[in-house]
Amino acid sequence: MSVTPKSSSPASGLTHFDAQGQAHMVDVSAKAATHRVAVAEGWIRMQPATLQVISQGSAKKGDVIGIARIAAIQAAKRTAELIPLCHPLPLTRVAAEFEIDETATRIVCRVTAETLGPTGVEMEALTAVQIGLLTIYDMCKAIDRGMVIEGVRLLEKHGGKSGSFVAPGSAA
């Protein structure tokens, strides 16, 4: 039995469904190309000894933060391959920052993605954060399988018809 989702109305804000309730890729051809920016963050908690290995650069697999940074950038560029209804975007900038927080025994990842285009870069920033943090997990799982990824969220976005958004309580 096939279940068809309820059709979206303009009030619902669900633009990825057509009038019949079928998923579709949104047509952005009539939208103006504008400068768009999104900032996302998340963190990975770990044992103090794991954090020490990473901060000292003594992990057996190499420079954990450096490799996670490259993975995050690569993930932003490949978001449309991973999220079915995302548009491929010509990114003009992706910056991935990692901060070691010894007090909370975690590493915070913050990614800024930018484009000049007809649609936003929120998914690129969010995907980059997740992959950056997953890369840290992958590189350190041999010493700490209990690491936890948390707090992944959009901090802010600017540009486009909907304007700016800044998450409540964010320091962004």
N, C-alpha and C positions, 0 to 999 in steps of 0.2 A: 504494500500500500504506500503510495506516495503522498507525502504531506507537503502542501504548499504554504509557505509563510504568508502571513497577512500582508496585503500590499501596503506599501509605505505611503504616507501622506506628507505634504510639505511640513506639517507640524511635527511629525515624528523625527525628522532630521536624518532618517536612514536613507542616504542617497545611493547605497549600493543595491537597492532593489527597484525593479521597474514597476509599472502600474499593475502587473499581474503577480507581483511578489517574487519574481525570479531574480536571482543575483546577476548583476551585470557590472561591467567596468564603466564608471562615470565618464561621460563625454566632457572633456575639458577644453575642447577646441575653440569655444567662444570666449574662454576666460583670458584675461590679459596676463601677459608674462610680467610678474613683479618680483622684486627681491623678497625672498622668503627665508626665514631663519627658525630653527627649532632647537631647543636645548632639553636634553633628557638626562636623568641620572638613575643610579641604582648602586647597590653595594653588595659585597660578599663578606660574610662573617666567617671567621676561622679561628683555630686554636692559636694562642700566642706564639707557639713555636713555629707554626706555619708562616705566620706573618713575619717572624724574624728571618726565616730562610729567604722569603721574598725580598725583604728590605735589605738584606745583606748581599743579595745577588748570588746566593749559593745553591739555588735549586739545580738539580741534576739535569733538567731539560733546558737550562739557560736563563736568559733575561726574561722573567715572567712578565713584568710590566711592559717591556718593549715589544714583546710578541703579542700581548693582549691589545696594545695600542694599534698595531698593524692589523690585527684581526677585526677590531672595531671599525676601522676605516674601510677595510675590505667588505665587511658586512653592510655598511651603509650603501656602498656602491652596488650591492647585489640584492637589495631589499625586494625589488620587483620580482626577482626569481623565487623568493621565499613566501611572500604574501600575495595570494592569488589575484586580488583586484587592485593592487598598487600599480601606478604608472611608473615606467622607467624614467628616471629624472637625470638631467645633466647637472650633477652636483658641482658647485663652484668651490666648495670648501667643506672639509670634515676635520674637526679637531677633537681628539680624544684625550682627556686628562684623567690621571689616576692619582688619588691622594691616599696615603697610608695614614690611617687613624688608629694609633696604638692604643688609645684609651678604650675604644670600642672594639678592638681587635678585628678591624675590617679594612677593606680597600674600597673607596668610593670611586666610581667611574662616572664622569660627566662628559657628554658628547654634544657638540654643536655641529649642526648640519645646515648648509646654505645652498640655495639655488636661485637662478633667475628663471622662473617658469610659471606655468598656469596652475600649479597645485602645490600644496605644502610638503614639508620635509619631516613631519612629525614621526612617521613610521621609520624613516631612515635613521633618525636619532635614537629612537627606542630600540630598533633592531641592533644598532651598533653597540648600545650599552649592554644588551643581553649577551651578545656574542663576545664582547670584551670580557665580561664576567665569567662566561662559560669557558673561555680560554684559560683564565686563571684557575678555574676548577680543574680543567683537564690537565694542566701542567703540574698541579699539586695534589691530585687525588691519591697518589701513592702514599703520601704522608698524612693526609687529612680528608677522609671521605665524608666527614660530617659538615663540610662547609655549606653555608646556606646563602642563596641569592635572595635579596630582599629590596623593597623600596623602589622598584623600577617604576618611573613615572615621567610624564612630561612636565618640565618645569616652566617652560615658556615657549611661545611661538609668536612670530610677527609676520605680517604681510598677508596679502590676499583680501578677498571680500569680507571675510569674517573678522579681520583686524588682528588685534593682539590678545593674547591670553597669558596670564601669569598665575601659576598655581598658588592657591592660598598657603601662606606659611613658608613659601620657598624663599631661599636667599639669593635666587638667581636674578 
